[in-house]
Amino acid sequence: MTSETPVAARPPAGRGFFGHPPALATLFLTEMWERFSFYGMRAILVLYLTASVADDGQGLGESTANAVYGTYNAMVYLLALPGGWVADRLIGARRSVLVGGIVIAAGHYVMAIPVRWSVFAGMALIVVGTGLLKPNISSMVGDLYDRDSPRRDAGFSIFYMGINLGAFLAPLVTGFLGEKINWHLGFGAAAIGMTLGVIQYVLGGRRLGDAGARPADPLLGADRRRALWRIGAATAVVVLVAAVLALAGLFTVDTVVNLLTAVTVLVTVVYFARILLDRELSPTERNRMKAYVWLFVFAAAFWLIYDQAGSVLNVFAAEDTDRDVAGFTFPASWLQSVNPILIIIGAPLAALLWVRLGHRVSTPVKFAVGLVLNGLSFVLMAAAARAAVGGDLVSPWWLVAVYAVQVAGELSLSPVGLSATTKLAPVKYASQMLGLWFLATAVGDAIGGQVARLADTWSPPVYFLAFGLASVLLGGAAVLFTRQIRTLMAGIH
């Protein structure tokens, strides 16, 4: 998409934002506020779902709430695929981001309505809006630079800081409002954050030049009408299925969660089968895709554990952690701000480490390190849970330590996986492979939501230890299969 943007169409190359085009400031703030709304709502979601009706919560069991949380995260990443397609073929990235931001804000405002149905209606809107905004705002950042510009990577690094800045600030605001005052007030704060993001995006539109203004590969005439008809038909099918389930008395939270989990896994299988069975791929490209299947599985397993920070670990923070500081009990959701601040600190250090190591450490080994560290974080969590047996409250430093180990694992796997995705992609599927990388998170979160149900039936020490050791063992397997995977990667390190 970026390569098709003519140089003359780029926004002014002024140095108004840390030495980068002024347009980067607009996209930085849009992403910051979008992440503020996303992580702000996510920080209190499970706590709200499990709170009793008397405390203005949903009164759901922990297992169901964990599954809802995992499925919600999965849908956000799954809809990035059609969201990117809508921008590329129908309305362009710029309008996709604008429409997505408006829909996200609407979803948060709906969640702020103090009625029981609002949380699910609001989440549905947020999923759709994020699917439109998330993949396309990143592509617009790329449009600000020539492909070989030395400032391109630095621009994305600054943009990445916006993600983590929003993620750091959000739980501090929504957590206090939601846990200490009213849940829906916390959701309302997330709505205001996204509204500010949309307003500044519109006001800063002139900075963007023609970046993202047009679809990269637009559908025209009959093709466009056919695509719109199919979208309408698919929407009608979804509504019909929901109506049938409702009439049959099966339209329950658990039914919807299970159905969406199955859809996520099915989409992934079909997506991989479509690529691997494509006869136009060269033998080298097909082998690299086979290597990528391994990396995809490792990544999905990583996110299965990592993203339980907002569900199982968040509940542990609320119920089993001593959060009293000088007579003030700080909100459990405040601990959700630990990960992003550690990423802000650790990302430059990890980048320096990989540069120093060069090709001496291969991509599969880096994935293995991520899996092992992720597993060790749950082993550490098992020790914390063991200390809490009998009703004793444990120090919040246990969770800080767990998150620190997880962030070290993320910095070993996530940016490396993104880079490997672009390098292993067949030429024909180059633009679609980033969507496939998002699917790894979607699959991990969807299955992780189902796995997290066990936290309500297994003892906490057993739960954390079992999945922690499983991740460590999978990391060990990744090391054992490194030679075979590198052979399939055909020269890609």
ZAMARGU-4260 file (C-alpha; in steps of 0.2 Angstrom, whole numbers, plus 5000, padded with zeros to 4 digits):
<rodrens>
0) 5000/5000/5000 | 5014/5012/5004 | 5023/5009/4988 | 5009/5014/4978 | 5008/5031/4986
5) 5016/5044/4974 | 5029/5055/4982 | 5020/5070/4977 | 5005/5065/4987 | 5014/5063/5003
10) 5011/5076/5017 | 5023/5090/5020 | 5040/5083/5026 | 5042/5096/5039 | 5051/5092/5055
15) 5037/5097/5067 | 5036/5081/5078 | 5052/5075/5085 | 5060/5078/5068 | 5046/5069/5058
20) 5032/5075/5047 | 5019/5085/5057 | 5006/5072/5052 | 5014/5059/5063 | 5008/5069/5078
25) 4990/5067/5072 | 4991/5048/5070 | 5001/5047/5086 | 4987/5055/5096 | 4974/5046/5087
30) 4982/5029/5091 | 4986/5035/5109 | 4968/5039/5113 | 4961/5024/5104 | 4973/5013/5115
35) 4967/5023/5130 | 4949/5018/5127 | 4953/5000/5122 | 4965/4996/5137 | 4954/5007/5149
40) 4939/4997/5145 | 4948/4981/5145 | 4956/4984/5162 | 4939/4984/5171 | 4929/4972/5160
45) 4932/4956/5169 | 4930/4965/5186 | 4913/4972/5180 | 4907/4956/5173 | 4911/4946/5189
50) 4905/4960/5201 | 4888/4956/5209 | 4872/4963/5203 | 4870/4972/5220 | 4887/4981/5216
55) 4880/4986/5198 | 4890/4972/5190 | 4884/4958/5178 | 4886/4944/5191 | 4894/4932/5179
60) 4904/4917/5185 | 4923/4919/5183 | 4924/4906/5170 | 4911/4914/5159 | 4919/4931/5161
65) 4936/4925/5157 | 4929/4917/5141 | 4920/4933/5136 | 4936/4943/5139 | 4946/4931/5128
70) 4934/4931/5114 | 4932/4950/5114 | 4951/4951/5112 | 4950/4938/5098 | 4937/4947/5088
75) 4946/4963/5089 | 4961/4955/5080 | 4951/4944/5069 | 4941/4959/5062 | 4957/4968/5057
80) 4957/4956/5042 | 4941/4963/5034 | 4945/4980/5041 | 4961/4981/5030 | 4951/4974/5015
85) 4938/4988/5017 | 4951/5001/5017 | 4961/4994/5002 | 4946/4990/4991 | 4932/5002/4996
90) 4934/5018/5006 | 4953/5020/5009 | 4963/5020/5025 | 4959/5038/5031 | 4940/5036/5030
95) 4941/5019/5038 | 4951/5026/5053 | 4938/5040/5055 | 4923/5028/5054 | 4932/5016/5065
100) 4935/5029/5078 | 4917/5035/5078 | 4910/5018/5080 | 4923/5014/5094 | 4917/5030/5103
105) 4899/5025/5101 | 4902/5008/5108 | 4910/5015/5124 | 4896/5027/5126 | 4884/5013/5124
110) 4893/5003/5138 | 4892/5019/5149 | 4873/5017/5149 | 4869/5009/5166 | 4858/4994/5159
115) 4863/4976/5159 | 4863/4974/5140 | 4874/4989/5136 | 4890/4980/5139 | 4888/4967/5125
120) 4881/4979/5112 | 4895/4991/5116 | 4908/4978/5114 | 4901/4973/5097 | 4903/4991/5091
125) 4920/4992/5098 | 4926/4976/5089 | 4919/4983/5072 | 4927/5000/5075 | 4944/4993/5080
130) 4944/4981/5065 | 4942/4997/5054 | 4955/5008/5064 | 4969/4997/5070 | 4976/4990/5054
135) 4974/5006/5044 | 4981/5019/5055 | 4997/5009/5055 | 4997/5009/5036 | 4995/5028/5036
140) 5011/5030/5046 | 5020/5020/5033 | 5012/5032/5020 | 5021/5047/5028 | 5038/5040/5022
145) 5047/5033/5007 | 5050/5014/5008 | 5068/5016/5010 | 5068/5032/5021 | 5080/5031/5036
150) 5067/5039/5047 | 5054/5026/5043 | 5058/5014/5057 | 5061/5029/5069 | 5043/5035/5065
155) 5035/5018/5069 | 5045/5018/5085 | 5038/5035/5090 | 5020/5029/5085 | 5023/5013/5096
160) 5026/5024/5110 | 5009/5032/5108 | 5001/5014/5109 | 5010/5011/5126 | 5007/5028/5133
165) 4988/5026/5130 | 4989/5009/5138 | 4999/5015/5153 | 4987/5030/5157 | 4970/5021/5154
170) 4969/5009/5168 | 4974/5023/5180 | 4959/5033/5175 | 4946/5020/5171 | 4951/5009/5185
175) 4949/5023/5198 | 4932/5028/5191 | 4925/5011/5188 | 4931/5002/5204 | 4929/5017/5216
180) 4914/5026/5209 | 4904/5017/5196 | 4908/5005/5182 | 4899/5014/5169 | 4908/5030/5173
185) 4924/5021/5169 | 4917/5015/5153 | 4912/5033/5150 | 4930/5039/5152 | 4935/5027/5139
190) 4922/5035/5127 | 4928/5053/5131 | 4946/5047/5127 | 4941/5040/5110 | 4930/5056/5106
195) 4946/5067/5109 | 4955/5056/5098 | 4942/5058/5084 | 4941/5076/5086 | 4960/5079/5085
200) 4960/5067/5070 | 4948/5078/5060 | 4956/5094/5065 | 4973/5087/5060 | 4967/5080/5044
205) 4975/5094/5033 | 4992/5088/5039 | 4990/5071/5031 | 4990/5077/5013 | 4984/5062/5003
210) 4990/5049/5014 | 4977/5035/5015 | 4965/5046/5005 | 4961/5033/4992 | 4959/5014/4992
215) 4975/5005/4986 | 4966/4993/4975 | 4948/5000/4973 | 4934/4989/4967 | 4924/4998/4953
220) 4908/4996/4945 | 4900/4979/4945 | 4914/4972/4956 | 4910/4985/4969 | 4892/4982/4969
225) 4895/4963/4970 | 4906/4965/4985 | 4893/4977/4994 | 4880/4964/4990 | 4890/4950/4998
230) 4894/4961/5013 | 4875/4964/5015 | 4871/4945/5013 | 4884/4940/5026 | 4877/4953/5038
235) 4859/4946/5035 | 4866/4928/5038 | 4873/4934/5055 | 4857/4942/5060 | 4847/4927/5055
240) 4858/4915/5065 | 4857/4926/5080 | 4838/4927/5078 | 4837/4908/5076 | 4847/4905/5092
245) 4836/4918/5101 | 4820/4909/5096 | 4827/4892/5101 | 4832/4899/5118 | 4851/4896/5114
250) 4856/4914/5113 | 4867/4914/5129 | 4883/4922/5133 | 4892/4905/5133 | 4884/4900/5116
255) 4890/4915/5107 | 4907/4914/5115 | 4909/4896/5110 | 4903/4900/5092 | 4915/4914/5090
260) 4929/4904/5096 | 4925/4890/5083 | 4924/4904/5069 | 4941/4911/5074 | 4950/4894/5073
265) 4940/4889/5057 | 4945/4906/5048 | 4963/4903/5053 | 4963/4885/5046 | 4955/4890/5029
270) 4967/4905/5028 | 4982/4894/5029 | 4975/4880/5018 | 4971/4893/5005 | 4989/4899/5005
275) 4998/4882/5006 | 4987/4875/4992 | 4990/4889/4980 | 4999/4881/4965 | 5007/4898/4960
280) 5019/4897/4975 | 5036/4892/4972 | 5044/4878/4982 | 5054/4890/4992 | 5039/4900/4996
285) 5029/4885/5001 | 5043/4879/5012 | 5044/4896/5021 | 5025/4896/5024 | 5027/4879/5032
290) 5040/4886/5043 | 5028/4900/5047 | 5015/4888/5053 | 5027/4883/5067 | 5030/4901/5071
295) 5011/4904/5071 | 5008/4890/5083 | 5021/4896/5095 | 5014/4914/5094 | 4996/4908/5097
300) 5002/4898/5112 | 5012/4914/5119 | 4996/4925/5118 | 4985/4912/5126 | 4995/4915/5142
305) 5001/4933/5140 | 4984/4940/5137 | 4977/4932/5153 | 4984/4948/5162 | 4967/4956/5160
310) 4957/4941/5165 | 4964/4928/5177 | 4978/4939/5184 | 4966/4954/5185 | 4954/4944/5196
315) 4969/4938/5207 | 4974/4956/5209 | 4957/4960/5215 | 4954/4946/5226 | 4971/4940/5232
320) 4983/4955/5232 | 4986/4967/5246 | 4983/4984/5238 | 4983/4994/5253 | 4996/5009/5253
325) 4995/5021/5268 | 4977/5017/5271 | 4972/5019/5253 | 4967/5003/5243 | 4972/5006/5225
330) 4961/4998/5211 | 4966/4981/5205 | 4966/4987/5187 | 4980/4999/5191 | 4992/4985/5190
335) 4987/4983/5171 | 4998/4999/5169 | 5013/4989/5173 | 5015/4980/5156 | 5015/4996/5145
340) 5027/5005/5156 | 5039/4991/5156 | 5038/4989/5137 | 5042/5008/5135 | 5058/5005/5145
345) 5062/4988/5138 | 5059/4990/5120 | 5075/5000/5116 | 5085/4988/5126 | 5078/4973/5117
350) 5081/4982/5100 | 5100/4985/5105 | 5102/4967/5111 | 5096/4960/5094 | 5107/4971/5084
355) 5122/4966/5095 | 5118/4947/5093 | 5114/4949/5074 | 5111/4932/5066 | 5119/4922/5080
360) 5102/4919/5087 | 5089/4913/5075 | 5070/4918/5074 | 5065/4901/5081 | 5076/4902/5096
365) 5070/4920/5099 | 5052/4912/5099 | 5058/4899/5111 | 5065/4911/5123 | 5048/4921/5123
370) 5038/4905/5126 | 5050/4899/5140 | 5049/4917/5149 | 5030/4917/5147 | 5029/4900/5155
375) 5041/4905/5169 | 5030/4920/5173 | 5016/4907/5176 | 5027/4896/5187 | 5031/4912/5197
380) 5012/4915/5197 | 5009/4898/5204 | 5021/4902/5219 | 5011/4918/5222 | 4995/4908/5221
385) 5002/4896/5233 | 5006/4910/5245 | 4988/4916/5244 | 4980/4899/5249 | 4970/4901/5265
390) 4965/4918/5261 | 4981/4927/5264 | 4984/4943/5253 | 5001/4943/5244 | 5011/4958/5239
395) 5007/4967/5223 | 5026/4965/5219 | 5022/4947/5214 | 5012/4953/5200 | 5024/4966/5195
400) 5038/4953/5194 | 5026/4941/5184 | 5022/4955/5171 | 5041/4960/5170 | 5045/4942/5165
405) 5031/4942/5152 | 5036/4958/5145 | 5054/4951/5142 | 5045/4937/5133 | 5035/4948/5123
410) 5050/4958/5117 | 5058/4942/5112 | 5044/4936/5102 | 5032/4950/5096 | 5043/4962/5086
415) 5053/4947/5080 | 5037/4938/5074 | 5031/4954/5065 | 5048/4955/5056 | 5048/4937/5051
420) 5031/4938/5044 | 5036/4951/5032 | 5052/4941/5027 | 5043/4924/5025 | 5028/4931/5016
425) 5026/4924/4998 | 5026/4939/4986 | 5008/4936/4981 | 5002/4937/4999 | 5014/4950/5005
430) 5000/4963/5010 | 4989/4949/5018 | 5002/4941/5029 | 5002/4955/5042 | 4983/4951/5044
435) 4989/4933/5047 | 5000/4938/5061 | 4985/4947/5069 | 4976/4930/5068 | 4989/4922/5079
440) 4984/4934/5093 | 4966/4931/5089 | 4968/4912/5090 | 4978/4913/5106 | 4965/4924/5114
445) 4950/4914/5109 | 4957/4898/5115 | 4965/4906/5130 | 4947/4912/5135 | 4941/4894/5135
450) 4957/4888/5144 | 4954/4902/5157 | 4938/4894/5162 | 4948/4881/5171 | 4954/4894/5183
455) 4937/4893/5191 | 4938/4875/5194 | 4956/4870/5196 | 4966/4877/5211 | 4975/4892/5207
460) 4993/4885/5210 | 4989/4870/5199 | 4981/4880/5185 | 4996/4892/5184 | 5009/4878/5186
465) 5001/4867/5173 | 5001/4880/5159 | 5017/4888/5164 | 5026/4871/5162 | 5017/4868/5146
470) 5024/4884/5139 | 5041/4880/5145 | 5040/4863/5137 | 5034/4870/5121 | 5048/4883/5121
475) 5060/4868/5123 | 5052/4859/5108 | 5055/4875/5098 | 5073/4874/5102 | 5074/4855/5097
480) 5065/4859/5080 | 5076/4874/5076 | 5086/4866/5063 | 5071/4859/5054 | 5062/4876/5054
485) 5077/4885/5048 | 5079/4873/5034 | 5061/4877/5029 | 5065/4896/5031 | 5077/4894/5016
490) 5090/4907/5021 | 5079/4919/5031 | 5086/4921/5049
</rodrens>
